[in-house]
Amino acid sequence: MSSDGAGVATTGTEQVLGELRSRERFLLTAHEGPDGDALGSLLGMHELLGQLGKDSVMFMAAKEFPLPIEYRFLPLEEVFHEPPADMADRTVIFLDCGNIDRMPVEFLSSGSNFRINIDHHHDNTLFGDVNLVETGASSTAEIVHGLALALGAEITPKMASALYVGLITDTGKFMYENTNARTHRIAAELIDAGVAVDETYRRLYEHVPIEKLQLLSRALDGIRRYCGERLIVSYVTDADYEASGAGAEMTEGIIDHLRSIEGAKVAALIRDQGDRGRAARKVSLRSSGGEIDVSAIARSHGGGGHKRAAGFSTDLELEELVSFLCDEVTAQLGP
């Protein structure tokens, strides 16, 4: 099973299929701060294992909730926030997780469970006992779709809807460079299987509370340009959350407005985490035009992601953080 795209790095495809067939109990998880692909592939794999008659549970730490408003329509009521009593007997499947540190939960990062790593990030560290990493895939949801077909599963409306969310969000509504003919063929198959395209689009992109727009307004008002106007930065503070009435989960999508600014090479959204995270601030990065690999910037500070979309957490103060980002931009582009 491989993608039509370039740069495919796959290890263990048949091994993963074999493990899914032979093992009986699974725990599924994805990276912290889950996006549409993490959640869609999580749900899609859960549905797939259910069809195979397997005992599957989904896990996400309680601190990840509430989810961004865009994803709250997804049927995630069954997600565990604590390890099940029989955790020692379960195989852990990590979905859309480039490295083990992107799921910073003690019982998962230090446990002795057999690990299956399914992902499409180019910087995946191959931390699983078996790894299926397809860098040419548009999304992890695409890989899960391929596994479902290889295992002879039915693409039910519920599975199709989950995988379509992963597909549409990680391709930027089919506009990013990871979109190709195969991506559209898979989308067509999912639509044929029962995806309500209009409803999915509206829930993802038009179901916006007024508080989120007020937070967006403050973020746009706070835009600053650095590094010869190549770096666009906005800083969402705890005071912005309080003034707008928005929660941190409502920052989803703000970064895309920053990336669209003319002349920008890198957009950075810095946001306070209050008492929600381990670090004081979280940084989301986007590359405009693809000249800069923002995943390399994120990795240098303990994070990760894609070449054009990445992030990390930090305790650096704003001035230090902007200086760090400018240095990284200059290192890749030159002065």
N, C-alpha and C positions, 0 to 999 in steps of 0.2 A: 504494500500500500504506500503510494507516494503521491506527492503533489506535482502538478504541471510546472510549478514555479522553479526558479533557479535556487541554488543554495540549499538543497535538501540534505539534511544530515539525520539519517534514521538509524537507530540501533535497536534491535530487539523487537521488530514488528511481530514476527511469528512467536517470539517468546511471550510478548504481551497477550496475544490471542490465546496462547496455551495456558497462561496463568488465569486469564478470565474464565476459560472453560473449566479448569481443574480445581480452582479454589472456590470455597463456598461462602466465606464471610468477609465482607469488605467495609472499610471506612473511607469515605471520599471527602476530600478537602481541596481548597484552592488558596490562592495567595491572599494575604491581608489586604484590606481596602479593595474588595472584589469589584471588578467591572462587569460589563455585560457578558464578555467571553468567559470569565471565571465562573459566573453564576449559570450561564447557559450550558456550558460543558459539564458543570457539576450536576445539574438537573438531567441533562441528556444521558450521562453515564449512569445515573441512578435509575432512570427508566430502562435503559438497556440491561442492566444487571437484574432488574426485576423481571424482565421478560425471560431471562435465562434461568429464573428460579433461584437466584442467589439472595443471600441475606445482606442487604446493603443499607448503610446509614450514612447520612451526610453530616459533616461537622464544620462549624464555623464558630469562632470565639464570640462570646456575648458582646465584646466591645465593638464588633463590626455592625451592630444594629443600634439604631434603625439604619437600614440601607438607604442609599440615595433614592429620592422619590421616584426616579425613572424605573427602578427595578422592583418596586414594592408589589407590583401586580404578579410577579412570579410566584408560583406555589412552593414556598419554602417553609411552610409551617412545620414540617417534619425535621427540620435541621436540629441536630444536637448541639448544645453549648458545653457539654461536659463529655468526657470519654465514656463509652458504654461499659457496663460491668465486665463484659467479655472481651475487652480491648486487646488483651494478650493473644487472642485467637484470630484477630482480624488482619487482613492484608490492607495496607494503606495505599490508596491511589491519590497522588498529587496531580491536580489538573491546572494547567496554565500557570505553573509555578516555576520560575526560572532557577531558583536556588532554594535550599532548605530554610534559609534565613527569612524568606518572604512569607513563611508561615511560622512566626515566632511563638509557638506553643510548646511548652516543655515536653509534654508526653509524646508529641509527634517528632520533635527535632532530636530528642535523645533516646527515643524508644527503640526496641529491638525488632519491631514488626517488619515483615517483608514489605519493601516499597516498590511501587510501580509509578514511574514518572512519565506523564503524558503532557507534551507541551510543544510550542512552536517558536519560542524565543531563541534568537541566535546565540545568546550568551548563556544558555542553560548549562549548568555545571554537571549534568549527568549524575545526580546524587542518588538515583534510585538503584535498587538491586537489578531492575530491568528498566530500560529507558526507551521511550518512543518519542523522539524529538524530530519534528519535521519543520525545518525553518522555511521551507517553501510554501507551507500551508498558510492560508489567510488568517487562521484562527485555530485555537484548540478545539472549538466546536466542529470545525471541518474534519479534524482527525477523529473525533468521536463518531462523527457520521460515517467515516470510512470503516471504523471498527464495527459499527452496527451492521453495515452491509456485509462485511467479511464474516460476521457471526450469524448471518441469516435472520437478523431481527427485523421485525416490522417497524417502519418509521411511523409511529402513531402520531396523531395530532399533538399530543402533549410533548412528546419527544421533539417533533419537528418545530414546535413553537419555541422551545428552549434553545435548540441549536440555531434557529434563525436569529434569535436575540444576540447570540455570540457572533454570528456571521455579520450581521448588519452593524453592530457597534464596533467590532475590531477592524472593519474595512471603512469606517467613517461613511456609512450609508453607500457603500460601494464606490467611494471616490478616492481612497488611498491607493498607493502604489502596490499594495499586496493584493489588490483585486485583479483577477484575470478571468479568462473564459470559464475555467473550472469553477470559480467562485459563483458565477452566475448560473452555471448548470446545477450546482448543489442547491442554490437558492430556489431554482425552479422545482427541483425535486421536493424540497421542503414545503413549498407552496402547494404543490400537488397533493402532499400528504396532509394538508389541513391547516396551514398557517393563515390566520386572518391578518393579511398584510396591513390594511388600513388601521385596524385596531391596535396592532403591535406598534406601528409608527406613531400613532397618537399617544399611546401610553409612554413610549420612550421619549418623545420630543415635544409633545404639546400638552402634557398633563402637568403644568407648571404652577405652583403656588405663588401668590403675590410676594411672599417673603423671599423666595429665591430671586425674583426679579429685583427686589430692593437690595439684596446682597450683591447681585451682579452689577447694579448701578454703582454701588460703593467701590467695587473692585475695578470697574472701568474708570471711575473718577481718580483712582489711585495709581494709574499706569505711569511708569517711569521708564525712560530709555537710558541705556548705559552702553559702554564699550563701542563708541562710535555708532550708536543707535542700532547696533546689531542684536543687542540683548534687550528684550522687553520684559519688565517685571511688574507684577502687582502683588501687594501684601494684604491679605485678609486677616485682620486682627480679631482678638476676642471682643473688642469694642464694636467691630463691624457686625459680628453675630448678634450682639445684644441690641444694637440699634435697629437692625433689620428684622429681628425676631426669627432669623433663620438658624438652622443647625449646620454643623460642619459638613453633613452629608449633602447639603445643597450647593456645595462648590462644584459639583459635577458639571462639566461642560464649560465652565468659565474660561479655562485655559485655551479653548478653541477660538474664542474671541481675540485673545492676545496673539495667537499664532497668525491670525489673518491680517495683522497690521503690516502695511507696506514697508519693505525694507528690513523686516525682522528676520533674523537667522535662527534665533532661539527665543522661545517664550517660557517664562518661569512664573508659576503661581505659587507664592509662599503663603502658608496659612498656619495660624496658631492652632495648636491641638489642645490647649488647656490641660485638663486632667484626663483627657481621653487616650493619650498615647504615651509611649515611653520617652519620646523626645519632645522638645518644646515646639518644634515647627516641622511641617511636612512640605516638601517641594515637589511640584509636578512640572515636568519639562516636556516641551514639544519642539521639534526641529522643523523649520519652514524651508521647504525646498530640498531637504535631505543632505545639505552640505555638511552638517554637523551630526555626529553620532552622539545623541544625548544619553544613550545607555552607558557609554564610556564615562561620561560625567557622573552619572548616578552611581556606577560601580565604584568609582574612586572615593565615594563617600558612603559606601555600604549598601547602596540600593541596586536597582537594575531595571530592565525593561527592554523595549525595542529601540532600534536605531533612531526612530523618529518620535518615540513616546516612552518616557521613563520617569522614575521618581525616586526619592530617598527621604529619610527623616534626619533631622539634625538639631543640635543644641546651639549652633552658631547664631550670634546676633545678626541682625539684618545687614549691617555694614560689612561684617566679615563674610557673610554669605554672598552678598553681591560681588565682593572682591574675588571670592573663590570662583564664582560663575564666570566673571569676566576673564579671569586667568585661563579657565578651561576653554572658553570660546576662542581666545587669542591663540592658545596652544594648537587648536585645530585649524583655525582660519589664517593665522598670522596676524601681525599688528595692523 
